[in-house]
Structures are given as C-alpha cells and as structure tokens.
Amino acid sequence: MSALWTSDEVQRALSPIAMSAPFEANGVTFDSRAVADGDIFFALPGETTDGHAFVADALSRGAGVAVVSREMMGAADKLIRVRDTMKALVALGRAGRQRSEARIASITGSVGKTSTKDALRAILSAQAPTSASAASFNNHVGVPISLARLPRDARYGVFEIGMNHPGEIEPLARQVEAHVGVITNVEAAHIGHMGSEEAIADEKACLFAGMRPGAVAVLNRDNRHYDRLVHHAGAFGVAKIVGFGRHPAAEARLVACRLQDSGSDVQALIGSRRIEYRLGAAGEHWVLNSLAALAAADALGADLAQAATTLATVRALPGRGARRWLKFGSGKVELLDESYNANPASMRAMLAVLARTEPAPGGRRLLAMGDMRELGEHADALHAGLADAVAASGASQVFLCGPHMKALWHKLAAAQKGVHRPDSAALAGEVAGALRAGDVIAIKGSLGSRMKAVVDAVVAAADGETGQ
C-alpha cells in the first residue's frame, strides 16, 4: 500500500523554511496522545496550550516528523519548520483534496450532521474505499486534518462542517470542494451568537461555496428555511436541488415508517424508486437523517438498494443516543445516552424517543437534562418551552441542572419534579440514587453542561452491563 504522504509531496505542499530527512507518513495528527507510528504531527497554537510543548512527546510516541514554526532543540532531522503551522495544515489539506479523485459529500446542519455523516459513511464504506471526518472534526482544525488524511485511493469522502459564529463555514467549504452538500436542518442552535434563525440559515448555506461543477444540494424540504437555502444554493451555482422529508414535493420522500425503540421500518421514495428498509437507530429524527444519507449516496453515484440495506447496521453512538442496558439489582436499567450535545430541536427529538421507550414491569421513565448552551437572550424562554415535550415524554421524574434549566423547572408539574441542581456534578449522585430495576433513564445536555458525569454516575451505580 502506498504511503499517505511522502516527504516530496509535503515539501511541495508546505514550501517549508527547513525540511526533515526524507520520510513516508501514513497519518496526520495534532494531538500527541493520538500519535501512531510514522505520523506527521502538527504543533498547532491553542487558546490554552501550544502544540510546540508536545513535540518531544509526539516524537517519542513514534511520530515520523513534526511540523513546527520555531527553532526546536534536538531531533532536527525530524522537524519541518514553516512560518505558520495552522496555515501549513490547511495547505496540506488542500493538497490532499486536489490530488483526490474521490466523490465528496459535505454535511452541516443545526441537528443531526454527525449522525447523518456516520450513516453516509456506513453506506459508502460498504461499497468502496471511503474516508470520513473522525468524531466531530468539523471546525477550522478538524476539516483540514480530515482532508490531509484523505487516502489517495479513496472513492468517496464525507466531511462534516460546523459553526458557532458567523463566517466559519465558507472557508471550510472552499477547502472541501464537495460534489454533494447536505444541510440536515436549520434550528435555533447557536442563536446566541447568530442572532436569528435566518442568520443561521444564511451561514449554513455557505456550505455550497466552492463546490465542484454539477454540484447537488440535499436540503430538508420540511424545514421552514428551505426556500431561503434553495436561493443561496443557486447563488453559489449549485446545479441541482434534492429535497428530503415528508413534504409531498420532496424528491427523497418518507412514505411511511414504523417507529420502535430498537429502530424503524421505513418506506420511502428516492426519485421514482420506492424502497423499503430497516434502520438500526431509533427515532423519527434518525428516519429523516437516513433519507438525507440515501439522497446524498444516490447523488454521489452509489448503489441505492445496497445503501438502504446497509442502514440496518447503523446505530447511535455514545453520547448521541446510544442505548445501554445495565444490571441493576434483580433487573436492569436502560440508559439512553444523549450527553454529547443539545439544542431545542434535538431535545425534543430525544424526548419523543423516550416517550416510545417502554420501561420494564415496575419501572419508570426518568429524565436528566443539563443546560443548552449558546442560546443568548433566548435561553430561558427556549428552556421553558420544552415543558410540553417533557410532559409528553411520560417521564415520572425529571432531574435538571444549570441556571437556564431553572426556567424549565418552574414549568414542570409538581409530580414530575425530581431535583434541580446548579451543575451536573451536584446532580449525578441524585440521579444514580433514584434509579431502580426496570427504569429507563434518558440523559442529555450541551457538551459544556458535562452531562457525561451523570452517565458515569449511573454506570458506576449499576452492577455491570448486560445485553438487551
């Protein structure tokens, strides 16, 4: 197998001030803890740490070379010196993209972009060599790293692009140069930084900047910003729009689905083709994500029938809806782990899944939620606005933490109130202590709310894991 990068290719891409001895590399990283043998390590500046402090560690762990922007003591034969390591990483990512003949999809959205990316990666990987963004590598570092990792023989690539502030998506989209761009939806995520949903839609539509000729936009036909996104796609020169959803005009249209707590049975029309498939992840939001993934796969040229079959293998990931069954006393507890992130739309989607999840005999539905972040002046109202969905979830007890969840706490029925605590550390023991055999517990909050502490406390209180 040919190397991911040779020293000659890196030299052409980076035009360094000083170059190491000749090398071949099969990986690229900026995290010294994740170094594999022969990796190129980029010493990137950060808000609290500087990657140059970890160069020696990266080399000791097996990195073949380190890209640095200043003189370093020792190991001169393993150092590539450039003027700016971040710009050098972007340059290597661009070189990776330019040499690739892969068909590329880019994905963004207020909710569901990582899940849709993972579903599309599973679909494409089953058909041909495919490269995709790891985890949530969707920012100014994650996108060029993902491009730099794009194997020269990949037939497909899937890249997630995210944002928190205005102006972040376009430069990343221009690096990716996708053939297909997917916007899962536009909701009030990051509205504190963006000001309005319309501004969020405008920023998301920058995904279509720099796309390759003949590009296809895959858009949520049910979203109220659909027409706005179509307008922007046209302005960026996108050749074709494919809508997905329940809307009768959607080209990838949901005909029917049977939702279960273990997944869904789906009937859909993709263009003129009627397909039926099993989806391994639970929730209506996953059903809609799967339509977007199928539409994107079809636009990339993948086999649609095989793509639909692959969706049976798709599962939600830890922190993003994964289900775990824990031994608890004489029975077990079912844990719905949504601890990685949250916004109003994804909160409602999780609550709908909880409503369809049946506890074991004698068990209850329990709910633990932490603050949703980056909602600005709308935060308290958006938290309080979840009260109807919480009531409909059938949760017997609700455990909340964070200052904004206090607004929801005041809206809850007295019978539903468990406790409200200032943070997840204070809440974790309360949730674990309330559990009993047969219960279902759903846990969700923004990453900054650190709801994984509650997940960890529940797991620690159990007697181990068990199968379903």
C-alpha positions as CSV (number, residue, x, y, z in Angstrom):
1,M,0.0,0.0,0.0
2,S,1.4,3.4,-0.9
3,A,2.1,6.0,1.8
4,L,-0.4,8.7,2.6
5,W,2.3,11.3,2.2
6,T,5.9,11.3,1.0
7,S,8.4,14.0,2.0
8,D,8.5,15.3,-1.6
9,E,4.7,15.8,-1.6
10,V,4.8,17.5,1.8
11,Q,7.6,19.8,0.7
12,R,5.6,20.8,-2.4
13,A,2.5,21.5,-0.4
14,L,4.1,23.4,2.5
15,S,7.2,25.2,0.9
16,P,8.9,24.9,4.3
17,I,11.8,27.0,5.7
18,A,13.6,23.9,6.7
19,M,12.9,20.3,5.9
20,S,13.5,17.0,7.7
21,A,15.2,14.0,6.3
22,P,13.2,12.1,3.7
23,F,10.2,10.2,5.1
24,E,6.9,8.5,4.3
25,A,3.8,9.0,6.5
26,N,0.5,7.2,6.9
27,G,-1.2,9.6,9.2
28,V,-1.6,13.2,10.3
29,T,-2.5,14.5,13.7
30,F,-2.3,17.5,16.0
31,D,-2.8,15.5,19.3
32,S,0.4,14.0,20.7
33,R,-1.7,11.5,22.7
34,A,-3.2,10.1,19.4
35,V,0.1,9.7,17.6
36,A,0.6,6.5,15.6
37,D,3.9,5.3,14.2
38,G,5.1,7.4,11.3
39,D,2.5,10.2,11.7
40,I,3.1,13.8,10.7
41,F,2.5,15.8,13.9
42,F,1.4,19.5,13.6
43,A,2.4,21.7,16.5
44,L,-0.7,24.0,16.5
45,P,-1.1,27.1,18.7
46,G,-4.1,26.9,21.0
47,E,-6.0,29.2,23.4
48,T,-4.6,27.5,26.5
49,T,-1.8,25.3,25.2
50,D,0.8,25.4,22.4
51,G,1.5,22.2,20.4
52,H,5.2,23.0,20.4
53,A,5.3,21.9,24.0
54,F,4.3,18.4,22.9
55,V,6.7,17.9,20.0
56,A,9.1,15.8,22.1
57,D,6.2,13.7,23.4
58,A,4.9,13.2,19.8
59,L,8.2,12.1,18.5
60,S,8.8,9.7,21.5
61,R,5.4,8.1,20.7
62,G,6.5,7.4,17.2
63,A,5.7,10.4,15.0
64,G,7.9,10.4,12.0
65,V,8.1,14.2,11.7
66,A,6.8,17.3,13.5
67,V,5.7,20.5,11.7
68,V,6.8,23.5,13.8
69,S,7.1,27.2,13.4
70,R,10.1,28.0,15.5
71,E,13.5,26.6,16.3
72,M,13.4,23.5,18.5
73,M,16.2,21.8,20.4
74,G,17.2,18.3,19.1
75,A,15.7,16.0,16.5
76,A,16.5,18.4,13.7
77,D,16.2,15.5,11.2
78,K,12.6,15.0,12.2
79,L,11.4,18.7,12.1
80,I,9.7,20.6,9.3
81,R,9.8,24.3,10.0
82,V,7.2,26.6,8.5
83,R,6.1,30.2,9.2
84,D,2.7,29.2,10.5
85,T,1.7,25.7,11.4
86,M,-2.1,26.3,11.1
87,K,-1.6,27.6,7.6
88,A,0.6,24.7,6.8
89,L,-2.1,22.3,7.9
90,V,-4.6,23.9,5.7
91,A,-2.1,23.8,2.8
92,L,-1.6,20.0,3.3
93,G,-5.4,19.5,3.5
94,R,-5.8,21.4,0.2
95,A,-3.1,19.3,-1.4
96,G,-4.9,16.1,-0.2
97,R,-8.1,17.4,-1.7
98,Q,-6.6,18.4,-5.0
99,R,-4.9,15.1,-5.7
100,S,-8.0,13.1,-4.8
101,E,-10.4,11.6,-7.4
102,A,-13.0,10.7,-4.7
103,R,-16.6,11.8,-4.9
104,I,-17.0,14.1,-1.9
105,A,-20.0,15.0,0.3
106,S,-20.1,17.8,2.9
107,I,-22.6,17.9,5.7
108,T,-23.8,20.6,8.0
109,G,-27.0,21.4,10.0
110,S,-28.2,22.6,13.3
111,V,-29.1,19.0,14.4
112,G,-28.1,15.6,13.0
113,K,-25.0,16.4,11.0
114,T,-22.7,13.9,12.8
115,S,-25.4,11.2,12.7
116,T,-26.0,11.8,9.0
117,K,-22.3,11.8,8.3
118,D,-21.9,8.5,10.2
119,A,-24.9,6.9,8.3
120,L,-23.5,8.1,5.0
121,R,-20.0,6.8,5.8
122,A,-21.5,3.4,6.7
123,I,-23.4,3.3,3.4
124,L,-20.4,4.3,1.2
125,S,-17.9,2.2,3.1
126,A,-19.9,-0.9,2.3
127,Q,-19.5,-0.2,-1.4
128,A,-16.0,1.3,-1.9
129,P,-13.0,2.7,0.0
130,T,-14.3,5.7,2.0
131,S,-12.8,8.4,4.2
132,A,-14.8,10.5,6.6
133,S,-14.3,13.0,9.4
134,A,-13.5,11.4,12.7
135,A,-15.8,12.1,15.6
136,S,-16.9,15.8,15.2
137,F,-13.8,17.0,13.3
138,N,-15.8,19.8,11.8
139,N,-14.0,23.1,12.6
140,H,-11.0,25.1,11.4
141,V,-8.7,22.3,12.6
142,G,-10.8,19.2,12.1
143,V,-11.7,19.9,8.4
144,P,-8.1,20.3,7.1
145,I,-6.9,17.4,9.3
146,S,-9.7,15.3,7.7
147,L,-8.7,16.4,4.2
148,A,-5.0,15.7,4.9
149,R,-6.0,12.2,6.0
150,L,-7.9,11.5,2.7
151,P,-6.3,8.4,1.3
152,R,-5.1,8.8,-2.3
153,D,-7.2,5.7,-3.3
154,A,-10.5,6.7,-1.6
155,R,-13.5,6.6,-3.9
156,Y,-15.7,8.5,-1.5
157,G,-15.2,11.2,1.2
158,V,-17.6,12.5,3.8
159,F,-16.8,15.7,5.6
160,E,-18.7,17.4,8.4
161,I,-18.6,21.2,8.7
162,G,-19.8,23.0,11.8
163,M,-20.0,26.5,13.1
164,N,-20.6,28.6,16.2
165,H,-20.1,32.1,14.8
166,P,-20.7,33.9,11.5
167,G,-18.2,33.4,8.8
168,E,-16.9,30.0,9.8
169,I,-18.5,27.7,7.2
170,E,-17.4,29.3,3.9
171,P,-13.7,28.9,4.2
172,L,-14.1,25.3,5.3
173,A,-16.5,24.5,2.4
174,R,-14.0,26.0,-0.1
175,Q,-11.3,23.6,1.2
176,V,-13.6,20.6,0.8
177,E,-14.9,21.4,-2.7
178,A,-17.7,18.9,-2.4
179,H,-19.8,17.3,-5.2
180,V,-22.8,17.0,-2.8
181,G,-23.7,19.3,0.1
182,V,-26.2,18.2,2.7
183,I,-28.0,20.6,5.2
184,T,-29.9,18.5,7.6
185,N,-32.0,21.4,9.0
186,V,-31.9,24.9,10.4
187,E,-32.9,25.4,14.0
188,A,-32.1,27.7,17.0
189,A,-28.7,26.2,17.8
190,H,-26.0,28.8,18.5
191,I,-28.7,31.5,18.1
192,G,-26.9,33.4,20.9
193,H,-24.0,34.1,18.6
194,M,-26.0,34.3,15.3
195,G,-29.0,36.5,16.4
196,S,-31.7,34.8,14.4
197,E,-32.6,31.5,12.6
198,E,-32.5,33.4,9.3
199,A,-28.8,34.3,10.0
200,I,-28.2,30.7,10.9
201,A,-29.7,29.6,7.6
202,D,-27.6,32.1,5.7
203,E,-24.4,30.8,7.4
204,K,-25.3,27.1,6.8
205,A,-25.9,27.9,3.1
206,C,-22.3,28.9,2.8
207,L,-21.7,25.1,2.6
208,F,-22.3,25.5,-1.1
209,A,-19.3,27.8,-1.6
210,G,-16.6,26.4,-3.8
211,M,-18.5,23.2,-4.7
212,R,-17.4,21.3,-7.8
213,P,-19.2,21.8,-11.2
214,G,-22.5,19.9,-11.3
215,A,-22.9,20.0,-7.6
216,V,-26.1,18.7,-5.8
217,A,-27.6,20.3,-2.7
218,V,-29.6,17.9,-0.4
219,L,-32.0,20.0,1.7
220,N,-34.7,19.4,4.3
221,R,-37.9,20.0,2.4
222,D,-39.9,20.2,5.7
223,N,-37.7,23.0,7.2
224,R,-39.2,26.5,7.1
225,H,-36.0,27.9,5.7
226,Y,-36.0,25.6,2.7
227,D,-36.7,28.3,0.1
228,R,-34.0,30.5,1.6
229,L,-31.5,27.7,1.3
230,V,-32.5,27.0,-2.3
231,H,-32.0,30.6,-3.1
232,H,-28.5,30.6,-1.6
233,A,-27.6,27.3,-3.3
234,G,-28.5,28.8,-6.7
235,A,-26.4,31.9,-6.0
236,F,-23.4,29.7,-5.3
237,G,-24.0,27.9,-8.7
238,V,-25.4,24.6,-7.4
239,A,-26.8,22.7,-10.4
240,K,-29.5,20.5,-8.7
241,I,-31.6,20.6,-5.5
242,V,-32.8,17.4,-3.9
243,G,-35.3,17.8,-1.1
244,F,-35.9,15.2,1.6
245,G,-38.6,14.8,4.2
246,R,-42.3,14.2,4.5
247,H,-43.3,17.1,2.1
248,P,-45.2,15.8,-0.9
249,A,-42.7,17.6,-3.2
250,A,-39.6,16.1,-1.6
251,E,-37.5,14.1,-4.1
252,A,-36.4,11.8,-1.2
253,R,-39.8,11.4,0.5
254,L,-40.9,9.5,3.6
255,V,-43.9,7.4,2.6
256,A,-44.4,5.6,5.9
257,C,-42.4,4.4,8.9
258,R,-43.0,2.2,12.0
259,L,-41.1,3.6,14.9
260,Q,-39.8,1.3,17.6
261,D,-37.4,1.7,20.5
262,S,-34.9,-0.6,18.7
263,G,-35.1,1.1,15.3
264,S,-37.6,1.8,12.5
265,D,-39.1,0.2,9.4
266,V,-39.2,2.7,6.6
267,Q,-40.8,3.1,3.3
268,A,-39.5,5.9,1.1
269,L,-39.4,7.2,-2.5
270,I,-36.0,8.3,-3.7
271,G,-36.8,9.9,-7.1
272,S,-39.1,7.5,-8.8
273,R,-37.8,4.4,-6.9
274,R,-39.7,3.0,-3.9
275,I,-37.5,1.4,-1.3
276,E,-38.2,-0.3,2.0
277,Y,-35.5,-0.7,4.6
278,R,-34.8,-1.3,8.3
279,L,-33.0,1.4,10.2
280,G,-31.0,0.3,13.2
281,A,-31.2,3.6,15.1
282,A,-34.3,4.7,16.9
283,G,-36.3,7.9,16.5
284,E,-38.1,9.8,13.8
285,H,-35.2,12.2,13.5
286,W,-33.0,9.3,12.5
287,V,-35.5,8.3,9.9
288,L,-35.2,11.8,8.3
289,N,-31.4,11.6,8.6
290,S,-31.5,8.3,6.7
291,L,-33.4,10.0,3.9
292,A,-30.7,12.6,3.6
293,A,-28.0,10.0,3.7
294,L,-29.7,8.0,0.9
295,A,-30.3,11.1,-1.2
296,A,-26.6,12.0,-0.8
297,A,-25.4,8.5,-1.6
298,D,-27.6,8.4,-4.7
299,A,-26.2,11.8,-5.8
300,L,-22.6,10.5,-5.3
301,G,-23.3,7.6,-7.6
302,A,-23.6,4.8,-5.0
303,D,-25.9,1.8,-5.4
304,L,-29.2,2.8,-3.8
305,A,-30.5,-0.6,-3.0
306,Q,-27.3,-1.7,-1.2
307,A,-27.3,1.7,0.6
308,A,-30.7,1.0,2.0
309,T,-29.8,-2.4,3.2
310,T,-26.7,-1.1,5.0
311,L,-28.9,1.2,7.1
312,A,-29.9,-1.8,9.2
313,T,-26.4,-1.8,10.7
314,V,-26.4,1.9,11.7
315,R,-26.5,2.5,15.5
316,A,-26.5,5.7,17.6
317,L,-23.1,6.4,19.1
318,P,-22.2,7.0,22.8
319,G,-23.4,10.5,23.8
320,R,-25.6,10.7,20.7
321,G,-28.4,8.4,21.5
322,A,-26.6,5.1,22.2
323,R,-28.6,2.6,24.3
324,R,-27.0,0.7,27.2
325,W,-28.6,-2.0,29.4
326,L,-27.2,-2.0,32.9
327,K,-27.6,-4.7,35.6
328,F,-29.4,-3.2,38.5
329,G,-30.5,-5.3,41.5
330,S,-32.8,-8.1,40.3
331,G,-33.3,-6.5,36.9
332,K,-31.8,-3.9,34.6
333,V,-31.9,-0.2,33.7
334,E,-32.0,1.1,30.1
335,L,-29.8,4.1,29.6
336,L,-30.3,6.5,26.7
337,D,-27.1,8.4,26.4
338,E,-27.5,11.8,24.7
339,S,-24.9,13.5,26.8
340,Y,-22.7,14.9,24.0
341,N,-24.8,17.9,22.9
342,A,-28.2,19.6,22.9
343,N,-30.3,22.3,21.4
344,P,-34.1,22.8,21.4
345,A,-34.7,20.6,18.4
346,S,-32.5,17.7,19.5
347,M,-34.0,17.9,23.0
348,R,-37.5,17.4,21.5
349,A,-36.3,14.5,19.4
350,M,-34.8,12.8,22.4
351,L,-38.0,13.3,24.4
352,A,-40.0,11.7,21.6
353,V,-37.7,8.7,21.7
354,L,-38.1,8.5,25.5
355,A,-41.9,8.5,25.1
356,R,-41.7,5.5,22.8
357,T,-39.3,3.5,25.1
358,E,-41.2,1.2,27.4
359,P,-39.8,0.6,30.9
360,A,-39.7,-3.0,32.2
361,P,-42.6,-4.0,34.5
362,G,-42.4,-1.9,37.7
363,G,-40.0,0.6,36.0
364,R,-40.4,4.3,35.2
365,R,-39.2,6.8,32.6
366,L,-36.7,9.1,34.2
367,L,-35.1,12.2,32.6
368,A,-31.9,14.1,33.4
369,M,-31.2,17.3,31.4
370,G,-28.5,20.0,31.6
371,D,-28.4,23.4,30.1
372,M,-28.4,24.0,26.4
373,R,-25.6,26.5,25.6
374,E,-25.2,29.4,23.2
375,L,-28.8,30.5,23.1
376,G,-28.1,34.0,24.2
377,E,-31.1,36.2,25.3
378,H,-33.5,33.4,24.2
379,A,-32.0,30.8,26.6
380,D,-34.6,30.9,29.4
381,A,-37.6,31.0,27.1
382,L,-36.2,28.1,25.0
383,H,-35.6,26.0,28.1
384,A,-39.1,26.8,29.5
385,G,-40.6,26.0,26.1
386,L,-39.6,22.3,26.5
387,A,-42.2,21.8,29.1
388,D,-44.8,20.4,26.8
389,A,-42.4,17.9,25.3
390,V,-41.2,16.9,28.8
391,A,-44.8,16.3,29.8
392,A,-45.5,14.3,26.6
393,S,-42.4,12.1,27.2
394,G,-44.1,10.3,30.1
395,A,-41.2,11.0,32.4
396,S,-42.1,10.2,36.0
397,Q,-39.3,12.2,37.5
398,V,-37.2,15.0,35.9
399,F,-33.7,15.9,37.1
400,L,-32.3,19.2,35.9
401,C,-29.1,21.2,36.3
402,G,-27.8,24.5,35.2
403,P,-29.1,28.1,35.5
404,H,-31.2,28.0,32.4
405,M,-32.9,24.7,33.3
406,K,-34.3,26.6,36.3
407,A,-36.8,28.2,33.8
408,L,-38.0,24.7,32.8
409,W,-38.1,23.6,36.4
410,H,-40.7,26.2,37.2
411,K,-42.9,24.9,34.3
412,L,-42.9,21.3,35.4
413,A,-45.9,19.6,37.0
414,A,-45.2,19.1,40.7
415,A,-45.4,15.3,40.4
416,Q,-42.6,15.3,37.8
417,K,-40.1,17.3,39.8
418,G,-37.1,15.3,40.9
419,V,-34.4,17.9,41.8
420,H,-32.7,20.9,40.2
421,R,-29.1,21.4,41.0
422,P,-26.5,24.0,39.9
423,D,-24.4,21.7,37.8
424,S,-24.0,18.1,36.7
425,A,-21.5,17.2,39.4
426,A,-24.2,18.0,42.0
427,L,-26.9,16.2,40.0
428,A,-25.1,13.0,39.2
429,G,-25.5,11.3,42.6
430,E,-29.1,12.3,42.8
431,V,-29.9,10.6,39.5
432,A,-28.0,7.5,40.3
433,G,-29.6,7.2,43.7
434,A,-33.1,7.5,42.3
435,L,-32.8,4.5,39.9
436,R,-34.4,1.2,40.4
437,A,-34.7,-2.0,38.4
438,G,-36.9,-1.6,35.3
439,D,-36.3,2.1,34.8
440,V,-35.4,3.9,31.6
441,I,-33.2,6.9,32.1
442,A,-32.5,9.5,29.3
443,I,-29.6,11.9,29.8
444,K,-29.0,15.0,27.6
445,G,-27.3,18.4,27.7
446,S,-24.8,20.5,25.8
447,L,-21.2,19.4,26.0
448,G,-20.4,22.4,28.3
449,S,-23.0,21.1,30.8
450,R,-20.9,18.0,31.2
451,M,-23.8,15.5,31.4
452,K,-21.4,12.7,30.9
453,A,-20.8,13.0,34.6
454,V,-24.4,11.9,35.1
455,V,-23.9,9.0,32.7
456,D,-20.8,7.9,34.5
457,A,-22.6,8.0,37.9
458,V,-25.4,5.8,36.6
459,V,-23.0,3.3,35.1
460,A,-21.0,3.2,38.4
461,A,-24.2,2.6,40.4
462,A,-25.0,-0.5,38.3
463,D,-23.7,-4.0,38.6
464,G,-22.2,-4.0,35.1
465,E,-23.6,-4.1,31.6
466,T,-25.9,-6.7,30.0
467,G,-27.3,-7.4,26.6
468,Q,-30.8,-6.2,25.7
